[in-house]
Amino acid sequence: MEWNPEDYSKNSSAQLVWARELIARLALRGDEALMDVGCGDGKISAEFAHALPRGQVLGIDADPGFIAFAREHYPAGAHPNLRFERMDARRIAADREYDVVFSNAALHWVDNQPAFLAGCAGALKPGGRLVASCGGTGNAAGILLVLCELVRQPRWQAYFTGFQSPFFFQSPENYAAWLRDAGFSPSRLELVAKDMTHPGRAGLAGWIRTTWMPWTACVPASLREEFTGEVVEAYLRHQPLDGQGWSHVRMVRLEIEARRG
Ligand SMILES: C[S@@+](CC[C@H](N)C(=O)[O-])C[C@H]1O[C@@H](n2cnc3c(N)ncnc32)[C@H](O)[C@@H]1O
């Protein structure tokens, strides 16, 4: 399974909107050190670098292609307070103490939240904040239902033998326990429903192509466009485009705010 950073950066405006909502809640002073976990193409880390003129930002991501893309698009010369490092969220090795660990639309890809939280606690100053949003219980249920139906069809079945979803959509209850075990005091753990919109069929296809690769990567490259098209058409039969031609997907985010004790 491979990410396509260029395509992702053009098809992730909803993720950027969600990130900006969280950034507003952070009420930054401008001098904090912040780590952005699962930074992807780096555009959100770059927004932080702009908001923290006297601070430092480190974007980390497990995917080397994303790190290369982020370094190329937000070079150190133009962004002296911004760096990107390849690092797995389950093995955070911090180079300094951070005031904030932030993560948007990434933690539901991580199969071991206690390992992430242990590294996160190690990276934060005492009293430092973890602010994150990821897929929560019930996230994208309409898309998952369509995928579940599609992969059982004779046309696609053979490509999905033994397939398991790599997404971990977490509940506030599980997360509260993991946070306390890792030495955090949670102040907000909330499932928040979001109406994710995409401009028409092409926009919905762009999102499926760039974020649902665990499924699309199972089919041969020559059939991916056809498979993606079938996901789009099947989804739109359940949830048609609105009068202005936008598709709507009900997303559920788990929003996490906690302080290291
Ligand atoms: C949907 S993208 C989100 C990117 C960005 N935060 C945003 O909101 O646009 C998910 C990101 O999580 C990263 N990721 C997944 N598992 C990871 C892990 N174990 N450690 C670090 N990054 C991971 C992926 O490589 C990808 O860049």
The ligand as an ORCA input file, in Angstrom:
! r2SCAN-3c Opt
* xyz 0 1
  C      -4.843     10.811      6.336
  S      -3.165     11.190      6.578
  C      -3.264     12.637      7.602
  C      -2.169     13.613      7.287
  C      -2.309     14.973      7.975
  N      -2.193     14.858      9.413
  C      -3.613     15.648      7.606
  O      -4.462     15.840      8.482
  O      -3.787     15.979      6.418
  C      -2.642      9.930      7.751
  C      -1.146      9.986      7.989
  O      -0.810      9.135      9.071
  C       0.445      8.541      8.775
  N       0.639      7.364      9.624
  C      -0.065      6.204      9.601
  N       0.434      5.325     10.506
  C       1.476      5.968     11.117
  C       2.384      5.604     12.132
  N       2.335      4.392     12.723
  N       3.327      6.497     12.494
  C       3.408      7.716     11.916
  N       2.556      8.121     10.934
  C       1.599      7.262     10.541
  C       0.359      8.222      7.301
  O       1.627      7.960      6.727
  C      -0.312      9.487      6.799
  O       0.625     10.466      6.469
*
